[in-house]
Amino acid sequence: MGAQYYGADSENGDRIDDPSEDALFMMISDLNDSDNTFVVVQPDEDDPVWFTSVAVLDEGGYEIVRRDASRNEHEVTTASGINDIARVLTIWMAARDFPGRPTGQVTDF
């Protein structure tokens, strides 16, 4: 069974469907500057409207890219704290639109 919302894929072939913050932390922790330099997270669909990626920088730390075409968002930042990166990305991804996902808003009283 595939991801319900999105999947995280690393350069070395690791994949996690619908990764938690802890799973993202582990995937980012496994990055290195030789054969596993990036992780990409995006919806599990043919033409995803958004993605985020984390890549190892030569000078240390990580480059984080967040792109959402439906909201005209494109941000590139750098950071060194893996815990903070995983937390921020989890929050950002939770704000994306997913067809069929409950909105969490109560409509009937």
Contacts in CASP RR format, 6 or more apart in sequence:
PFRMAT RR
TARGET T0000
AUTHOR 0000-0000-0000
METHOD contacts of the structure
MODEL  1
MGAQYYGADSENGDRIDDPSEDALFMMISDLNDSDNTFVVVQPDEDDPVW
FTSVAVLDEGGYEIVRRDASRNEHEVTTASGINDIARVLTIWMAARDFPG
RPTGQVTDF
1 17 0 8 1.000
2 17 0 8 1.000
2 44 0 8 1.000
3 17 0 8 1.000
3 18 0 8 1.000
3 43 0 8 1.000
3 44 0 8 1.000
4 17 0 8 1.000
4 18 0 8 1.000
4 44 0 8 1.000
5 18 0 8 1.000
5 43 0 8 1.000
5 44 0 8 1.000
5 98 0 8 1.000
5 101 0 8 1.000
6 18 0 8 1.000
6 19 0 8 1.000
6 41 0 8 1.000
6 42 0 8 1.000
6 43 0 8 1.000
6 44 0 8 1.000
6 93 0 8 1.000
6 96 0 8 1.000
6 98 0 8 1.000
7 15 0 8 1.000
7 16 0 8 1.000
7 17 0 8 1.000
7 18 0 8 1.000
7 19 0 8 1.000
7 41 0 8 1.000
7 42 0 8 1.000
7 43 0 8 1.000
7 44 0 8 1.000
8 15 0 8 1.000
8 16 0 8 1.000
8 19 0 8 1.000
8 23 0 8 1.000
8 24 0 8 1.000
8 27 0 8 1.000
8 39 0 8 1.000
8 40 0 8 1.000
8 41 0 8 1.000
9 15 0 8 1.000
9 39 0 8 1.000
9 40 0 8 1.000
9 41 0 8 1.000
10 27 0 8 1.000
10 30 0 8 1.000
10 31 0 8 1.000
10 36 0 8 1.000
10 38 0 8 1.000
10 39 0 8 1.000
10 40 0 8 1.000
11 35 0 8 1.000
11 36 0 8 1.000
11 37 0 8 1.000
11 38 0 8 1.000
11 39 0 8 1.000
12 30 0 8 1.000
12 35 0 8 1.000
12 36 0 8 1.000
14 27 0 8 1.000
14 30 0 8 1.000
16 23 0 8 1.000
16 27 0 8 1.000
17 44 0 8 1.000
19 27 0 8 1.000
19 41 0 8 1.000
20 90 0 8 1.000
21 86 0 8 1.000
21 87 0 8 1.000
21 90 0 8 1.000
22 86 0 8 1.000
24 39 0 8 1.000
24 41 0 8 1.000
24 85 0 8 1.000
24 86 0 8 1.000
24 89 0 8 1.000
24 90 0 8 1.000
25 82 0 8 1.000
25 83 0 8 1.000
25 86 0 8 1.000
27 39 0 8 1.000
28 39 0 8 1.000
28 54 0 8 1.000
28 62 0 8 1.000
28 82 0 8 1.000
28 85 0 8 1.000
28 86 0 8 1.000
29 82 0 8 1.000
30 36 0 8 1.000
31 37 0 8 1.000
31 38 0 8 1.000
31 39 0 8 1.000
31 54 0 8 1.000
31 55 0 8 1.000
31 56 0 8 1.000
31 62 0 8 1.000
32 56 0 8 1.000
33 56 0 8 1.000
33 58 0 8 1.000
37 55 0 8 1.000
37 56 0 8 1.000
38 53 0 8 1.000
38 54 0 8 1.000
38 55 0 8 1.000
38 56 0 8 1.000
39 53 0 8 1.000
39 54 0 8 1.000
40 51 0 8 1.000
40 52 0 8 1.000
40 53 0 8 1.000
41 51 0 8 1.000
41 52 0 8 1.000
41 53 0 8 1.000
41 89 0 8 1.000
41 93 0 8 1.000
42 48 0 8 1.000
42 50 0 8 1.000
42 51 0 8 1.000
42 52 0 8 1.000
43 49 0 8 1.000
43 50 0 8 1.000
43 96 0 8 1.000
43 98 0 8 1.000
49 68 0 8 1.000
49 69 0 8 1.000
49 70 0 8 1.000
49 97 0 8 1.000
50 66 0 8 1.000
50 67 0 8 1.000
50 68 0 8 1.000
50 69 0 8 1.000
50 70 0 8 1.000
50 71 0 8 1.000
50 73 0 8 1.000
50 96 0 8 1.000
51 65 0 8 1.000
51 67 0 8 1.000
52 64 0 8 1.000
52 65 0 8 1.000
52 66 0 8 1.000
52 67 0 8 1.000
52 89 0 8 1.000
52 92 0 8 1.000
52 93 0 8 1.000
53 64 0 8 1.000
53 65 0 8 1.000
54 62 0 8 1.000
54 63 0 8 1.000
54 64 0 8 1.000
54 85 0 8 1.000
54 89 0 8 1.000
55 62 0 8 1.000
55 63 0 8 1.000
55 65 0 8 1.000
56 62 0 8 1.000
57 63 0 8 1.000
57 78 0 8 1.000
60 80 0 8 1.000
61 78 0 8 1.000
61 79 0 8 1.000
61 80 0 8 1.000
61 81 0 8 1.000
62 78 0 8 1.000
62 79 0 8 1.000
62 80 0 8 1.000
62 81 0 8 1.000
62 82 0 8 1.000
62 85 0 8 1.000
63 76 0 8 1.000
63 77 0 8 1.000
63 78 0 8 1.000
64 76 0 8 1.000
64 77 0 8 1.000
64 78 0 8 1.000
64 79 0 8 1.000
64 85 0 8 1.000
64 88 0 8 1.000
64 89 0 8 1.000
65 74 0 8 1.000
65 75 0 8 1.000
65 76 0 8 1.000
66 73 0 8 1.000
66 74 0 8 1.000
66 75 0 8 1.000
66 89 0 8 1.000
66 92 0 8 1.000
67 73 0 8 1.000
67 74 0 8 1.000
67 75 0 8 1.000
68 74 0 8 1.000
68 96 0 8 1.000
70 97 0 8 1.000
79 85 0 8 1.000
END
